[in-house]
Amino acid sequence: MDKSVKAQITQELSEIILDVMPDAALLDKYGGIIVERIAGEPKTHCCGYFIYAQHVSLEFSSGVLLPDPDNILEGRGKLRRHIKLMNSQDLQTKQCRHFLEQVAKF
């Protein structure tokens, strides 16, 4: 995946996050971007995204709690779940806004 595709995905993802959670802060941490639902309140970390060689990963801290009838979320960890994004169309087809709306309610 080339840099321009990664940049497009992360730009669109950031816009969706801030649209869904207008009081959020996007923090550069742990090699990616971590989302605080309420800026300045670290206990509200809910998700983040990370750039890898072949995809961008949208990760949910408590993803196991998210309803996922279409089995979009990946991962087998105790709590975390993620979505691999290969192109900007994946933002819609993999229901990223829906999952972000769910974590905004936590």
C-alpha positions as CSV (number, residue, x, y, z in Angstrom):
1,M,0.0,0.0,0.0
2,D,1.5,3.3,-1.0
3,K,1.8,6.4,1.3
4,S,-0.9,8.3,-0.5
5,V,-3.5,5.6,0.1
6,K,-2.5,5.5,3.8
7,A,-2.7,9.3,4.0
8,Q,-6.2,9.3,2.4
9,I,-7.5,6.6,4.8
10,T,-6.1,8.3,7.9
11,Q,-7.4,11.7,6.9
12,E,-10.9,10.4,6.3
13,L,-10.8,8.4,9.5
14,S,-9.8,11.4,11.5
15,E,-12.6,13.4,10.0
16,I,-15.1,10.6,10.9
17,I,-13.8,10.4,14.4
18,L,-14.1,14.1,15.0
19,D,-17.5,14.2,13.4
20,V,-18.8,11.4,15.7
21,M,-16.9,12.7,18.8
22,P,-16.5,16.5,18.4
23,D,-15.0,16.8,21.9
24,A,-12.3,14.2,21.2
25,A,-8.6,14.6,21.0
26,L,-6.4,12.7,18.6
27,L,-3.1,12.0,20.3
28,D,0.2,10.9,18.8
29,K,1.1,7.9,21.1
30,Y,2.3,4.4,20.9
31,G,3.3,4.7,17.3
32,G,-0.2,5.7,16.2
33,I,-3.1,8.0,16.9
34,I,-5.0,7.4,20.2
35,V,-8.5,8.9,20.6
36,E,-9.6,10.4,23.9
37,R,-13.4,10.9,23.7
38,I,-13.0,13.9,26.0
39,A,-9.9,15.9,25.3
40,G,-7.6,16.0,28.4
41,E,-9.2,13.0,30.1
42,P,-6.9,10.0,29.6
43,K,-9.5,7.6,31.1
44,T,-11.6,8.2,28.0
45,H,-9.2,6.5,25.6
46,C,-11.5,4.4,23.5
47,C,-9.8,3.6,20.2
48,G,-7.0,4.5,17.9
49,Y,-5.5,3.9,14.5
50,F,-2.1,2.6,13.5
51,I,-0.3,2.6,10.1
52,Y,1.3,-0.7,9.0
53,A,3.0,-1.7,5.7
54,Q,0.0,-3.2,4.1
55,H,-3.0,-1.6,5.9
56,V,-4.2,0.9,8.5
57,S,-5.7,-0.7,11.6
58,L,-8.6,0.9,13.5
59,E,-8.4,-0.5,17.0
60,F,-10.9,-0.5,19.8
61,S,-9.8,-0.7,23.4
62,S,-12.9,-2.6,24.5
63,G,-13.9,-3.9,21.1
64,V,-15.2,-7.2,22.6
65,L,-18.1,-5.2,24.0
66,L,-19.2,-3.9,20.6
67,P,-22.2,-5.6,18.8
68,D,-20.8,-7.1,15.6
69,P,-23.5,-9.2,13.9
70,D,-21.6,-9.0,10.5
71,N,-18.3,-10.3,12.1
72,I,-16.3,-7.3,10.9
73,L,-14.1,-6.9,14.0
74,E,-10.9,-9.0,14.1
75,G,-8.8,-10.2,17.0
76,R,-8.9,-12.7,19.7
77,G,-7.5,-10.7,22.7
78,K,-9.3,-10.4,26.0
79,L,-10.7,-6.9,25.1
80,R,-9.2,-5.3,22.0
81,R,-10.6,-5.7,18.5
82,H,-9.6,-4.1,15.2
83,I,-10.5,-3.5,11.6
84,K,-7.9,-3.7,8.8
85,L,-8.4,-0.9,6.3
86,M,-6.9,-1.5,2.8
87,N,-8.5,1.4,1.0
88,S,-10.8,4.4,1.7
89,Q,-13.9,2.4,0.6
90,D,-13.3,0.0,3.6
91,L,-14.2,2.9,5.9
92,Q,-17.8,2.5,4.7
93,T,-18.0,-1.2,3.8
94,K,-16.5,-2.2,7.2
95,Q,-18.9,0.1,9.0
96,C,-16.2,2.2,10.8
97,R,-18.6,5.1,11.6
98,H,-21.1,2.7,13.2
99,F,-18.4,1.2,15.4
100,L,-17.1,4.7,16.3
101,E,-20.6,5.8,17.2
102,Q,-20.8,2.8,19.5
103,V,-17.5,3.6,21.4
104,A,-18.6,7.2,21.6
105,K,-21.3,6.1,24.0
106,F,-19.0,4.2,26.4
